[in-house]
């Protein structure tokens, strides 16, 4: 089960990456693992918890695939846990 602190950390990571000025920001599950210093299993739980609400990413979030944060995704996650 994803913890509030980990979800907030992942959302902050996505917001910071997206707001650097690119059209979109992509990251992998492994990036979340290293950023939050959590296990891959916990990172998957965190992304699933976010996706339950955002509903933009598909699949099981394998470590080698990229997850993209673009304008529609960013709009959905902007004010979560502020």
C-alpha positions as CSV (number, residue, x, y, z in Angstrom):
1,X,0.0,0.0,0.0
2,X,1.3,3.4,-1.0
3,X,2.0,5.8,1.8
4,X,0.9,9.5,1.7
5,X,4.6,10.6,2.1
6,X,5.7,8.5,-0.9
7,X,2.8,9.7,-3.1
8,X,3.5,13.3,-2.3
9,X,7.2,12.8,-3.0
10,X,6.4,11.2,-6.4
11,X,4.0,14.0,-7.3
12,X,6.6,16.6,-6.3
13,X,9.2,14.8,-8.5
14,X,6.8,14.9,-11.5
15,X,5.9,18.5,-11.0
16,X,9.5,19.6,-10.8
17,X,10.5,17.6,-13.8
18,X,7.6,18.9,-15.9
19,X,8.0,22.5,-14.9
20,X,11.5,22.7,-16.2
21,X,10.1,24.0,-19.5
22,X,9.9,21.0,-21.8
23,X,6.7,20.0,-23.6
24,X,6.6,16.9,-21.5
25,X,8.6,15.1,-18.9
26,X,9.3,11.4,-19.0
27,X,10.7,9.2,-16.3
28,X,11.0,5.5,-15.5
29,X,9.9,3.5,-12.5
30,X,13.6,3.3,-11.6
31,X,13.8,7.1,-11.4
32,X,11.1,7.1,-8.7
33,X,12.9,4.3,-6.9
34,X,16.1,6.3,-6.7
35,X,14.4,9.7,-6.1
36,X,12.3,8.4,-3.1
37,X,14.8,5.8,-2.0
38,X,12.1,3.1,-1.9
39,X,11.8,-0.4,-3.4
40,X,10.5,-1.1,-6.9
41,X,7.5,-2.7,-5.4
42,X,6.6,0.4,-3.3
43,X,7.3,2.6,-6.4
44,X,4.8,0.6,-8.4
45,X,2.2,0.9,-5.6
46,X,2.8,4.7,-5.5
47,X,2.3,5.0,-9.3
48,X,-0.7,2.8,-9.2
49,X,-2.2,5.0,-6.5
50,X,-1.6,8.1,-8.5
51,X,-2.9,6.4,-11.7
52,X,-6.1,5.4,-9.9
53,X,-7.0,9.1,-9.9
54,X,-5.1,10.4,-12.9
55,X,-6.0,7.5,-15.3
56,X,-3.4,8.5,-17.9
57,X,-0.8,5.7,-17.7
58,X,-1.4,2.1,-18.7
59,X,0.3,-1.2,-17.7
60,X,2.2,-2.4,-14.8
61,X,5.0,0.3,-14.9
62,X,7.9,-1.9,-15.8
63,X,11.3,-0.4,-14.8
64,X,12.5,0.1,-18.4
65,X,9.5,1.8,-19.8
66,X,9.0,5.6,-19.7
67,X,6.1,7.3,-18.1
68,X,5.3,10.7,-19.6
69,X,3.9,13.7,-17.8
70,X,2.4,16.1,-20.3
71,X,0.0,19.0,-20.0
72,X,-3.2,16.9,-19.4
73,X,-1.4,14.7,-16.8
74,X,0.2,17.7,-15.1
75,X,-3.2,19.5,-14.9
76,X,-4.6,16.5,-13.0
77,X,-1.8,16.3,-10.5
78,X,-1.1,20.0,-10.0
79,X,-3.0,20.6,-6.8
80,X,-2.7,17.2,-5.1
81,X,-1.4,17.3,-1.6
82,X,-0.3,21.0,-1.7
